[in-house]
């Protein structure tokens, strides 16, 4: 049999323990070419450029 707590944990004590469980906001920078937000040190998913030159070709998909 596993042990059980003798007293109920108060909401304040429970919530203080969970204070560090929130996920951090992602760090984003603006792309110098298309001005969209992207993670640093990655190819821009919107325009396909990295450090001022085009690395990946992005195909334009139109809505039909």
C-alpha positions as CSV (number, residue, x, y, z in Angstrom):
1,X,0.0,0.0,0.0
2,X,1.3,3.4,-0.8
3,X,1.3,6.2,1.7
4,X,-1.4,8.9,1.7
5,X,-1.0,12.6,2.8
6,X,-2.3,13.2,6.3
7,X,-3.5,16.8,5.5
8,X,-5.0,18.4,2.5
9,X,-2.5,20.6,0.6
10,X,-3.8,24.2,0.5
11,X,-4.4,25.9,-2.9
12,X,-1.8,28.5,-2.1
13,X,0.9,25.9,-1.4
14,X,-0.1,23.8,-4.4
15,X,0.0,26.9,-6.7
16,X,3.3,28.1,-5.4
17,X,4.8,24.8,-6.3
18,X,3.4,25.1,-9.8
19,X,4.6,28.7,-10.3
20,X,7.5,27.5,-12.5
21,X,5.5,25.1,-14.6
22,X,4.4,27.7,-17.2
23,X,6.0,27.4,-20.7
24,X,8.2,30.4,-21.6
25,X,7.3,32.6,-24.5
26,X,9.3,31.9,-27.6
27,X,11.9,34.4,-28.5
28,X,11.1,35.9,-31.9
29,X,12.9,38.4,-34.1
30,X,11.7,40.3,-37.2
31,X,13.0,39.1,-40.6
32,X,14.9,42.0,-42.3
33,X,13.4,41.0,-45.7
34,X,9.7,40.3,-45.1
35,X,9.3,41.9,-41.6
36,X,7.6,38.7,-40.3
37,X,8.4,37.2,-36.9
38,X,10.7,34.2,-36.9
39,X,13.0,32.3,-34.4
40,X,16.6,33.5,-34.3
41,X,19.3,31.6,-36.2
42,X,16.8,29.9,-38.5
43,X,15.7,30.2,-42.1
44,X,12.6,32.5,-42.4
45,X,9.6,30.2,-43.0
46,X,7.8,33.1,-44.9
47,X,10.4,34.2,-47.4
48,X,13.1,31.5,-47.2
49,X,16.1,33.8,-46.5
50,X,18.9,33.5,-44.0
51,X,21.5,36.2,-43.3
52,X,20.5,38.2,-46.4
53,X,20.4,35.5,-49.0
54,X,17.7,33.2,-50.3
55,X,18.3,29.6,-49.0
56,X,15.0,27.9,-49.5
57,X,12.5,28.6,-52.3
58,X,9.0,29.1,-50.9
59,X,6.2,28.2,-53.3
60,X,3.2,30.5,-53.3
61,X,0.0,28.5,-52.8
62,X,-3.1,30.3,-53.9
63,X,-6.6,29.6,-52.5
64,X,-8.9,28.1,-55.1
